[in-house]
């Protein structure tokens, strides 16, 4: 007995039991599911995944099956619902762990221990099991039991301190930042552990602290402090390596008056090319801007001049002219722009999926396109408990009567 697989996909023989919720864990597992892994996602009616409860909603109508964040993070998975507060539900979870090659969870360490589903418990039923645990601050240490979400971790790991303007309060990066960056590292670590498992038959427990993982993206600031004692802080759009360096207003497009272009000019040759494209050759002769160091020091004056010059320019036309002259430039695109972007359209980046409880919708595809072993979004994220009966029967061999009893007694849904 087995769940249906797609043997042409590279991870078709991999089985994953996914207890994780919110962002890091589900996104990590999604990468593998979209490349063929058979994933059984465990949820509960008693404590819903908070991502199910938040917007954006389909048609702006709230509902636990209508959140596009949840839908995007959980494609290609099977879904079951168990009340893990009940001993019989935990026994089912242990049987599924014996079936799986990999278990993923993202709770604080206390939760899986209290359920007797920690790594030491599960490896007794599956000695070759690979288990990935990813909570905010790891499985050990003084803050291991510290709960929270990616916005909080973005603050703790230093991103708030370097985002924003020097004369204003810290500004967060967009969204639950660590939820979006940590899965890249977690998925890589998980694949390495799976490779080791397949070569040696040995399992292992991976502890991916979102705190530690996110610090890799602050390496320049950490290195600068270690070498010089300088503490990186909010500096707007300023940069030591480029001037001008910022975001400047452009002429509106249609009904949208709020259009912008990002610019980054490095070195004297680029500076002169920039002045020529904007039709301001006199800037190139201005002694205030003679050298790179001068331009960094005069960044405020430069910004004032450039804002006046760009605000009547068509942003896309200016971007094309600057890029042709060897100057880094890009228009600031909205979600509307991205859905109409010809490059993304040419790649087929957005894929449409059907779901029984919400309208068809576009899903973002993968950033990586493997020529020999490409993945794909195989199906929409599961509704709560959508595959409970299927998994219990096909994976664990339960009878129709046993499944009906479990559902009637609300051990499963």
RODREN-838081 format. One line per 10 residues: for each residue x, y, z of N, C-alpha, C. Coordinates in steps of 0.02 Angstrom, whole numbers. Last residue first. Example, Ala and Ser with C-alpha at 12.3 -4.5 7.8 and 13.67 -1.06 7.14 Angstrom:
// residues 2
642/-112/354/684/-53/357/645/2/394 | 660/-284/390/615/-225/390/660/-165/390
This chain:
// residues 413
-480/690/589/-533/724/552/-525/711/477 | -458/590/738/-436/614/673/-496/650/641 | -526/587/852/-454/575/857/-421/598/793 | -663/595/848/-624/657/840/-551/648/860 | -739/485/839/-714/501/906/-670/563/906 | -758/482/701/-816/491/745/-794/512/815 | -628/454/659/-658/519/642/-718/533/687 | -610/327/710/-563/380/729/-593/449/715 | -715/258/645/-715/265/718/-670/323/740 | -674/265/511/-737/295/531/-740/306/606
-556/189/519/-553/260/501/-616/296/523 | -609/64/550/-563/97/596/-559/171/582 | -687/39/435/-719/44/500/-674/79/551 | -592/32/335/-643/84/331/-675/94/400 | -432/-4/414/-493/-22/379/-541/37/377 | -263/47/385/-323/47/426/-383/28/383 | -136/55/325/-176/-6/318/-237/-10/361 | -54/164/319/-53/125/381/-97/63/378 | -71/211/186/-4/209/217/-3/161/277 | -207/195/154/-155/176/105/-85/171/136
-281/234/271/-293/170/236/-234/149/194 | -229/357/311/-237/303/360/-246/235/326 | -234/428/188/-169/412/220/-177/355/270 | -374/435/164/-328/406/115/-263/385/147 | -422/503/277/-443/434/264/-395/400/216 | -352/629/261/-347/588/321/-364/515/307 | -345/727/164/-322/660/146/-318/613/206 | -397/845/224/-422/822/158/-405/750/143 | -371/912/341/-393/843/345/-416/813/279 | -396/1062/262/-384/1033/328/-414/962/332
-336/1044/93/-384/1069/142/-372/1033/208 | -166/1056/34/-225/1017/56/-271/1057/100 | -119/1158/-106/-112/1139/-36/-174/1104/-11 | -131/1087/-273/-141/1139/-224/-131/1112/-153 | 2/995/-354/-68/1006/-336/-71/1060/-283 | 131/1014/-404/92/955/-425/18/962/-408 | 237/1119/-472/183/1121/-423/133/1068/-442 | 393/1035/-506/332/1070/-527/282/1071/-470 | 569/1021/-549/510/1009/-508/449/1043/-539 | 687/943/-661/645/1000/-639/588/977/-594
817/879/-694/770/855/-642/726/912/-618 | 890/939/-795/879/867/-798/825/843/-750 | 882/1078/-762/871/1054/-831/853/980/-833 | 799/1162/-639/848/1110/-651/833/1078/-719 | 782/1317/-592/755/1274/-645/808/1223/-664 | 737/1408/-450/785/1365/-482/751/1322/-535 | 624/1471/-402/678/1513/-428/730/1473/-466 | 463/1405/-446/528/1400/-412/580/1445/-444 | 313/1508/-449/351/1448/-462/418/1449/-425 | 171/1567/-361/239/1578/-384/274/1512/-394
8/1542/-428/57/1526/-377/126/1542/-404 | -153/1608/-463/-83/1601/-482/-39/1588/-421 | -302/1506/-440/-261/1564/-425/-190/1553/-449 | -474/1454/-439/-405/1447/-465/-366/1512/-454 | -562/1479/-281/-555/1486/-353/-483/1471/-376 | -583/1345/-161/-568/1414/-178/-557/1419/-253 | -604/1211/-138/-638/1259/-94/-618/1332/-107 | -532/1130/-226/-604/1120/-220/-640/1174/-180 | -421/1211/-338/-433/1188/-270/-508/1183/-260 | -293/1222/-465/-364/1216/-446/-368/1191/-374
-166/1340/-509/-187/1276/-479/-260/1280/-459 | -50/1412/-619/-118/1411/-594/-136/1342/-569 | 106/1493/-596/69/1433/-616/0/1434/-583 | 228/1605/-649/166/1596/-612/127/1537/-641 | 332/1584/-744/346/1583/-672/282/1571/-631 | 360/1571/-879/304/1534/-851/308/1530/-775 | 457/1648/-934/480/1589/-897/421/1545/-875 | 377/1749/-986/414/1706/-1031/440/1643/-998 | 332/1809/-867/284/1776/-911/319/1728/-959 | 451/1864/-822/419/1811/-782/368/1773/-824
468/1956/-929/519/1906/-914/489/1848/-874 | 356/2040/-926/366/1994/-983/419/1941/-971 | 247/2060/-790/316/2065/-812/330/2016/-869 | 126/2059/-730/126/2075/-801/196/2076/-830 | 156/2032/-600/111/1985/-634/108/1998/-709 | 232/2146/-573/264/2080/-576/220/2029/-611 | 138/2250/-571/191/2249/-622/221/2180/-629 | 65/2213/-458/32/2217/-523/83/2213/-579 | 161/2229/-360/135/2162/-373/101/2160/-441 | 278/2350/-433/225/2329/-386/205/2257/-401
449/2396/-450/389/2363/-475/342/2344/-418 | 552/2522/-487/522/2491/-429/455/2462/-451 | 673/2495/-617/612/2526/-592/586/2487/-531 | 848/2507/-601/789/2464/-606/728/2500/-580 | 1021/2511/-645/958/2546/-634/900/2497/-641 | 1191/2536/-665/1141/2493/-634/1078/2534/-618 | 1255/2582/-821/1238/2605/-754/1182/2561/-726 | 1282/2563/-955/1323/2528/-906/1311/2549/-834 | 1197/2614/-1047/1259/2652/-1035/1303/2620/-982 | 1091/2530/-1038/1129/2529/-1101/1195/2566/-1093
1043/2571/-914/1073/2505/-921/1115/2500/-984 | 994/2698/-951/1049/2692/-903/1082/2624/-908 | 891/2663/-1040/947/2706/-1062/1007/2699/-1015 | 806/2585/-960/836/2557/-1020/897/2597/-1042 | 769/2680/-861/803/2618/-843/840/2589/-903 | 699/2771/-941/761/2791/-909/801/2730/-888 | 589/2692/-976/633/2717/-1029/700/2738/-1000 | 535/2671/-850/559/2614/-889/606/2636/-944 | 501/2804/-806/547/2761/-769/576/2705/-810 | 505/2953/-889/473/2888/-890/521/2837/-860
540/3098/-790/562/3045/-835/515/2985/-832 | 517/3192/-695/480/3199/-758/497/3144/-809 | 603/3158/-593/531/3156/-579/488/3167/-641 | 740/3167/-617/705/3104/-635/629/3109/-630 | 782/3294/-576/794/3273/-645/752/3212/-664 | 751/3302/-442/721/3351/-488/728/3328/-560 | 829/3198/-395/756/3194/-388/722/3244/-434 | 958/3247/-420/933/3189/-458/857/3184/-453 | 971/3354/-328/977/3365/-401/944/3308/-440 | 956/3284/-206/912/3340/-224/913/3352/-299
1063/3193/-210/994/3169/-209/945/3224/-230 | 1173/3280/-202/1161/3239/-262/1089/3216/-265 | 1160/3328/-72/1155/3375/-129/1141/3337/-194 | 1180/3207/-3/1117/3245/4/1107/3293/-54 | 1310/3167/-39/1253/3126/-59/1187/3165/-53 | 1440/3210/-27/1389/3257/-50/1325/3222/-70 | 1516/3099/8/1509/3154/57/1453/3202/38 | 1507/3028/-112/1480/2999/-50/1468/3054/1 | 1575/3117/-195/1504/3104/-207/1471/3071/-146 | 1705/3114/-142/1667/3177/-143/1592/3163/-151
1738/2981/-167/1733/3004/-97/1694/3069/-93 | 1742/2985/-308/1692/2943/-273/1683/2966/-201 | 1764/3158/-361/1786/3090/-346/1730/3050/-312 | 1683/3272/-391/1740/3253/-433/1762/3181/-422 | 1577/3346/-345/1566/3276/-361/1624/3245/-399 | 1614/3475/-330/1585/3442/-271/1580/3367/-281 | 1650/3517/-456/1703/3494/-411/1677/3461/-347 | 1567/3467/-599/1558/3500/-534/1609/3473/-485 | 1567/3396/-712/1621/3445/-704/1618/3480/-637 | 1455/3319/-706/1519/3285/-711/1579/3331/-703
1356/3413/-713/1368/3380/-649/1436/3345/-649 | 1354/3448/-846/1386/3495/-799/1397/3463/-730 | 1278/3355/-913/1352/3348/-915/1387/3393/-865 | 1140/3300/-905/1169/3347/-857/1245/3341/-857 | 1066/3201/-967/1073/3266/-999/1099/3320/-952 | 1063/3077/-915/1013/3124/-888/1018/3192/-921 | 1172/3024/-984/1105/2997/-997/1052/3046/-973 | 1278/3098/-927/1263/3104/-998/1192/3080/-1013 | 1279/3053/-794/1266/3124/-809/1246/3134/-882 | 1313/2918/-817/1249/2936/-785/1231/3008/-801
1442/2931/-866/1390/2902/-909/1321/2919/-882 | 1504/2982/-753/1501/3024/-813/1448/2997/-861 | 1488/2871/-667/1461/2937/-649/1454/2981/-711 | 1559/2771/-730/1487/2765/-725/1455/2832/-709 | 1688/2828/-712/1663/2814/-780/1586/2807/-778 | 1703/2835/-572/1698/2896/-612/1670/2883/-681 | 1603/2724/-467/1661/2745/-504/1648/2804/-550 | 1437/2676/-478/1502/2660/-449/1557/2686/-495 | 1272/2702/-436/1326/2725/-480/1393/2714/-446 | 1114/2647/-441/1176/2636/-405/1234/2650/-452
938/2673/-419/1001/2687/-455/1060/2671/-410 | 768/2641/-448/826/2630/-404/889/2637/-446 | 625/2741/-472/680/2704/-502/737/2699/-452 | 444/2748/-463/511/2760/-437/562/2719/-476 | 280/2819/-453/328/2776/-487/399/2797/-467 | 130/2859/-429/184/2844/-382/232/2794/-414 | 17/2876/-503/65/2931/-502/129/2915/-464 | -74/2777/-603/-28/2769/-547/24/2826/-547 | -147/2780/-716/-181/2802/-655/-136/2798/-593 | -6/2804/-814/-79/2794/-813/-110/2822/-750
127/2829/-714/106/2788/-771/31/2777/-766 | 224/2977/-669/173/2925/-659/157/2888/-723 | 402/2998/-672/335/3018/-694/286/2960/-684 | 490/2955/-519/483/2961/-592/413/2985/-609 | 603/2976/-380/536/2978/-411/540/2984/-486 | 727/2854/-330/709/2921/-350/642/2921/-387 | 835/2780/-217/773/2771/-254/744/2840/-266 | 1016/2759/-224/952/2771/-192/894/2757/-238 | 1163/2829/-241/1138/2762/-227/1072/2771/-190 | 1288/2919/-337/1224/2913/-301/1202/2840/-294
1386/2803/-257/1352/2867/-248/1347/2900/-317 | 1448/2658/-172/1414/2688/-230/1383/2755/-210 | 1501/2606/-57/1530/2584/-120/1500/2619/-181 | 1429/2650/51/1498/2674/44/1527/2658/-24 | 1263/2707/32/1311/2652/27/1380/2681/18 | 1094/2748/84/1164/2765/73/1207/2701/69 | 961/2740/111/985/2706/51/1059/2719/37 | 972/2737/286/931/2750/227/954/2708/168 | 1043/2684/387/1077/2733/345/1037/2749/282 | 1054/2610/545/1011/2635/491/1045/2691/453
1215/2529/570/1150/2553/592/1112/2580/533 | 1354/2436/627/1310/2455/571/1243/2476/599 | 1485/2487/722/1419/2455/728/1375/2481/671 | 1657/2452/721/1603/2494/696/1537/2455/698 | 1763/2371/751/1723/2395/807/1665/2440/786 | 1837/2312/651/1847/2383/664/1810/2409/726 | 1813/2173/645/1877/2200/622/1890/2271/646 | 1685/2151/696/1741/2110/721/1808/2141/704 | 1610/2241/618/1617/2252/690/1677/2213/718 | 1625/2181/492/1649/2250/503/1658/2264/578
1562/2058/513/1634/2060/499/1662/2129/512 | 1431/2100/532/1465/2064/585/1541/2066/575 | 1403/2159/408/1399/2199/469/1436/2166/526 | 1420/2049/319/1461/2109/313/1461/2151/377 | 1321/1951/369/1393/1940/374/1434/2004/367 | 1187/1939/374/1215/2000/403/1291/1995/408 | 1152/1817/333/1135/1871/287/1156/1940/315 | 1181/1736/438/1223/1730/378/1211/1788/330 | 1081/1752/530/1141/1794/537/1187/1789/477 | 985/1656/506/974/1722/478/1036/1766/483
1036/1546/578/1034/1544/505/1027/1614/475 | 1019/1586/712/1086/1577/684/1085/1579/608 | 875/1595/715/918/1649/737/987/1643/703 | 829/1470/680/815/1526/635/858/1587/652 | 923/1327/692/900/1385/729/889/1443/680 | 905/1171/657/913/1232/618/881/1290/657 | 967/1024/689/942/1080/729/956/1144/690 | 936/862/639/960/927/617/927/982/658 | 982/703/681/938/757/700/970/823/680 | 992/556/574/1021/609/616/969/662/630
1025/386/518/985/446/527/1022/498/567 | 1111/284/401/1110/318/466/1063/378/465 | 1136/225/281/1081/198/321/1073/231/388 | 1231/279/196/1254/243/255/1199/207/294 | 1169/339/86/1234/307/77/1253/261/135 | 1052/390/138/1048/342/83/1114/306/72 | 1099/479/236/1055/424/254/1055/370/200 | 1167/572/156/1204/531/204/1163/470/224 | 1056/626/88/1109/593/50/1150/547/96 | 990/681/197/958/627/159/1010/589/118
1080/781/232/1066/727/279/1034/668/245 | 1071/862/117/1136/832/135/1125/773/183 | 938/901/125/959/859/69/1026/826/83 | 946/981/241/905/921/240/925/874/184 | 1027/1087/201/1049/1042/255/1011/977/254 | 940/1142/104/1006/1118/85/1033/1069/137 | 832/1180/182/822/1129/130/889/1100/108 | 892/1278/265/864/1216/294/856/1162/242 | 925/1380/176/978/1344/212/952/1277/239 | 798/1415/133/851/1401/83/907/1362/115
723/1445/249/711/1382/212/764/1365/160 | 770/1576/290/796/1515/322/781/1451/283 | 698/1675/219/768/1662/202/794/1596/231 | 566/1683/263/578/1681/191/650/1662/173 | 567/1691/398/528/1637/368/543/1630/294 | 635/1809/420/673/1746/428/634/1686/401 | 530/1904/396/589/1899/353/624/1832/359 | 379/1924/377/414/1882/426/480/1860/394 | 381/2086/293/353/2023/315/394/1988/368 | 522/2180/246/454/2158/230/438/2090/261
612/2243/391/608/2220/322/539/2192/309 | 558/2379/499/568/2308/484/575/2295/409 | 650/2514/557/598/2493/511/609/2420/493 | 682/2612/704/697/2555/661/637/2534/619 | 641/2790/688/643/2727/725/658/2669/678 | 752/2911/611/687/2882/626/696/2816/664 | 870/2957/562/834/3001/608/765/2975/626 | 916/2858/473/953/2871/535/916/2914/585 | 789/2744/414/826/2807/408/858/2825/474 | 799/2566/378/765/2629/391/812/2688/386
885/2436/455/834/2453/405/799/2518/424 | 967/2394/554/1000/2420/494/950/2440/440 | 883/2349/654/932/2401/670/963/2432/607 | 812/2243/599/777/2307/612/828/2364/621 | 907/2140/595/885/2170/533/849/2237/544 | 948/2073/712/982/2133/692/957/2168/629 | 883/1968/771/944/1952/734/976/2013/701 | 770/2024/830/822/1996/873/887/1985/835 | 695/2061/714/718/2111/762/777/2084/803 | 672/1940/655/705/1991/615/731/2047/661
599/1877/755/668/1856/744/706/1905/701 | 476/1944/740/514/1950/802/587/1931/792 | 440/1898/613/449/1970/625/490/1982/688 | 429/1757/631/485/1786/593/495/1860/603 | 377/1726/803/372/1720/731/428/1760/697 | 385/1626/956/377/1687/917/377/1672/843 | 461/1570/1112/415/1565/1056/412/1630/1016 | 598/1495/1183/573/1561/1165/526/1556/1105 | 666/1387/1224/593/1384/1231/560/1451/1213 | 799/1423/1209/772/1370/1166/695/1368/1168
879/1513/1274/818/1538/1242/785/1486/1197 | 993/1448/1323/948/1483/1370/882/1506/1340 | 1009/1285/1240/1029/1353/1257/976/1389/1298 | 934/1193/1102/969/1199/1166/985/1272/1180 | 870/1203/981/847/1151/1027/880/1156/1096 | 836/1372/917/869/1308/922/843/1264/978 | 758/1486/910/825/1490/938/854/1422/955 | 638/1454/834/671/1519/830/744/1518/852 | 657/1291/756/620/1340/795/661/1404/797 | 662/1154/671/679/1224/658/633/1269/697
724/995/648/688/1039/695/710/1110/681 | 718/853/554/737/923/552/692/962/600 | 778/689/555/728/736/582/757/807/580 | 788/536/477/816/603/478/761/649/504 | 795/368/535/756/429/525/801/491/525 | 839/242/558/871/279/503/837/346/490 | 760/189/661/829/207/675/862/248/620 | 610/205/710/640/213/644/712/236/652 | 575/192/840/532/157/791/561/161/721 | 675/266/897/664/198/922/621/158/874
665/389/841/716/345/813/713/274/842 | 565/449/918/549/424/851/602/378/822 | 628/486/1038/570/442/1038/560/409/970 | 729/571/996/748/510/1033/690/461/1037 | 651/674/936/694/631/895/712/566/931 | 482/672/1007/548/700/996/593/651/958 | 359/631/1043/374/628/972/440/663/956 | 293/647/1163/335/587/1154/348/576/1079 | 235/768/1181/196/719/1143/233/652/1135 | 337/835/1245/275/821/1282/232/770/1247
430/845/1140/445/804/1199/381/786/1236 | 365/935/1056/374/866/1033/393/820/1090 | 367/1049/1146/305/1022/1117/314/949/1096 | 495/1092/1187/449/1062/1236/392/1024/1203 | 559/1158/1080/576/1088/1096/527/1054/1144 | 435/1242/978/488/1244/1028/500/1173/1053 | 412/1173/810/389/1196/875/449/1210/921 | 428/1119/683/452/1187/695/424/1216/760 | 484/969/597/440/1004/646/471/1072/662 | 491/827/493/506/898/501/457/928/551
564/672/457/513/708/496/537/780/503 | 595/552/329/610/618/359/550/642/399 | 546/433/288/618/441/288/639/503/328 | 405/353/370/439/409/338/515/400/337 | 353/249/446/346/246/373/393/296/339 | 373/294/574/406/232/554/404/223/479 | 288/403/573/360/415/577/400/353/558 | 166/336/573/185/374/513/260/391/514 | 172/287/703/169/240/646/188/275/581 | 167/407/773/227/365/777/229/314/721
37/449/741/94/489/720/159/449/721 | -36/350/808/-39/354/734/20/394/708 | -4/388/938/16/321/914/14/319/838 | -67/510/943/6/509/946/33/441/923 | -199/465/941/-174/506/886/-98/507/884 | -204/400/1063/-212/361/1002/-189/400/941 | -187/506/1158/-137/453/1150/-143/415/1085 | -218/674/1108/-247/608/1124/-195/554/1112 | -161/786/1060/-170/783/1132/-197/716/1155 | -168/780/925/-108/751/956/-109/756/1032
-285/746/825/-284/779/890/-227/749/930 | -249/769/652/-249/726/711/-252/770/773 | -273/771/480/-285/807/542/-290/758/600 | -169/776/332/-213/741/379/-221/784/442 | -130/804/162/-145/832/227/-190/788/269 | 5/800/44/-56/770/71/-67/798/141 | 72/931/-62/71/890/-1/4/856/8 | 83/1028/-162/108/960/-176/108/914/-116 | 104/1178/-63/87/1143/-124/116/1072/-124 | 118/1265/46/104/1194/57/81/1157/-5
131/1400/29/183/1366/68/175/1291/69 | 17/1442/-41/82/1445/-74/135/1403/-38 | -85/1427/54/-88/1390/-9/-19/1387/-42 | -48/1518/153/-50/1446/168/-47/1406/104 | -62/1634/72/2/1617/103/4/1542/119 | -196/1634/38/-148/1618/-14/-78/1605/14 | -331/1567/124/-270/1607/131/-219/1586/77 | -442/1487/124/-441/1541/76/-378/1584/80 | -479/1396/219/-456/1368/156/-444/1423/104 | -527/1471/324/-466/1432/336/-440/1399/273
-570/1638/276/-587/1568/283/-524/1527/288 | -627/1798/211/-589/1756/258/-615/1684/261 | -621/1862/54/-667/1829/99/-628/1783/146 | -553/1918/-53/-558/1957/9/-608/1927/58 | -534/1824/-151/-594/1867/-157/-606/1907/-93 | -432/1741/-39/-462/1739/-105/-527/1779/-103 | -334/1844/70/-388/1796/59/-410/1797/-14 | -165/1864/125/-220/1883/79/-270/1826/69 | -231/1851/295/-235/1869/225/-167/1861/191 | -237/1708/409/-219/1775/389/-224/1788/315
-255/1579/447/-301/1628/475/-286/1699/453 | -158/1494/403/-225/1485/376/-272/1543/394 | -54/1530/484/-53/1555/415/-120/1544/381 | -74/1461/601/-93/1531/599/-93/1560/529 | -150/1306/601/-91/1342/576/-111/1416/568 | -258/1284/742/-246/1291/671/-179/1325/657 | -287/1177/856/-242/1235/851/-221/1242/778 | -388/1084/831/-385/1118/896/-341/1180/894 | -369/1025/710/-425/1071/717/-419/1113/780 | -203/1008/649/-251/997/703/-308/1047/697
-95/915/535/-123/975/565/-174/956/618 | 38/852/443/-6/840/501/-29/907/529 | 67/801/279/66/858/325/15/846/380 | 165/697/194/103/696/234/109/752/286 | 238/691/37/235/727/101/167/720/132 | 347/622/-68/279/610/-42/277/638/29 | 441/724/-180/435/690/-116/362/680/-97 | 445/801/-300/424/731/-301/416/696/-236 | 470/933/-293/517/893/-332/505/818/-322 | 377/981/-207/370/1001/-277/419/965/-322
432/930/-88/368/904/-114/360/920/-188 | 544/1010/-72/553/939/-85/490/908/-113 | 484/1135/-51/535/1127/-103/542/1053/-122 | 403/1108/61/372/1121/-4/422/1111/-61 | 491/1106/167/464/1042/143/432/1050/74 | 516/1244/179/571/1196/169/545/1132/139 | 387/1290/205/420/1310/143/478/1263/128 | 358/1230/332/318/1215/273/352/1233/207 | 467/1291/412/460/1219/401/419/1202/339 | 443/1435/399/507/1402/383/499/1328/367
294/1467/427/333/1478/367/392/1433/355 | 169/1376/502/185/1445/485/230/1445/423 | 232/1212/549/179/1260/535/209/1329/522 | 268/1034/538/285/1105/545/226/1150/528 | 262/899/523/225/927/579/230/1004/582 | 271/791/396/280/863/408/234/887/464 | 361/661/337/306/676/384/318/746/410 | 407/602/178/416/653/230/352/659/272 | 498/499/72/437/505/111/450/551/171 | 557/478/-94/569/507/-28/502/518/8
549/444/-226/553/389/-178/564/413/-106 | 550/562/-299/488/523/-297/490/467/-246 | 638/665/-325/631/641/-256/570/597/-246 | 630/695/-464/692/669/-435/686/642/-364 | 492/626/-561/521/679/-521/579/653/-478 | 437/516/-620/483/556/-661/516/612/-621 | 345/458/-532/413/431/-535/462/471/-578 | 245/518/-423/260/536/-492/333/518/-505 | 131/419/-323/191/459/-333/198/476/-407 | -1/383/-207/22/392/-277/84/437/-280
43/290/-60/12/348/-91/38/355/-162 | 24/113/-38/64/174/-43/22/229/-73 | 42/-60/0/0/0/0/44/62/0
